[in-house]
């Protein structure tokens, strides 16, 4: 019998071990999670760096932005060493630089900023149009149950079905094997952990949920670019890679219920594509914004 999908991969990715720093002020190690590709999932690095940065801030400030570059591929199932530099601690804001190292080389770098918060006006954008409720949409497992094709293997099919820690339901449809739906430069994905996220040592539940958003954001952010170009993940010869990434956290993250990840392709040319995404609660409150550029190399 196949085991039920679980969110354990997410909290395993977020689990850090303190280490003696070699370059900066603090250091942690974390392990990249299994995936059926030649290199580790980029969301591992973003989320682990977010966790490392948050563990270095002890005065109650909250992470409000990250700006990242992916320098080299990371090995799967191997430790990454995250070195944290305390760049600045002020009354209202604090800044950290985080570098990830593997095999003696830097493979990831980011700046992370933290805010104490203060009174001010409030506004948030809302998703455009009516979007079907997640309960009315097929899960990835249901969608892929009778489908085959392209470069999809049993391993990659199992990963898409339940190996990513989150249930993901696409509007209009996924781009696993073909572009399901029109070749429009936008899509939406409902996301929710398969089960309640476990506690993570060194993080509050609020910090864990924020890092979980950073973890899941990279899975689908380039899909609107693939969609408008008529490309699918299982197309023979397609190669993609994350290049740089930015994320802003506007409000406390929540993972207990479905979140809507509304995404749009901004540009594609010269082997690169830029996508944007916004996370909303079911009642349409805007939690976070993502911008990412990736390499897109068709066959």
ABEGO torsion letter per residue (X at the ends): XBBBBBAAAAAAAABBBBBBBAABABBBBBBBBBBABABBBAAAAAAAAAAAAAAABAAGBBBABBBBBBABBBBBGBBBBBBBBBABBBAABBBBBBBBBBGGBBABBBBBBBBAEBBEBBBBBBBBEBBBBAAABBBAAAAAAABBEEABBAAAAAAAAAAAGBBBBBOABBAAABBBEBBBABBBBBBBBABBBBBBBGBBAAAAAAAAAAAAAAAAAAAAAAAAAGBBAABBGBBBBBABBBBBBABBBBAABBBBBBBBBABBBGGBBBBBBBBBBAAGBBABBBBBBBBBBBX
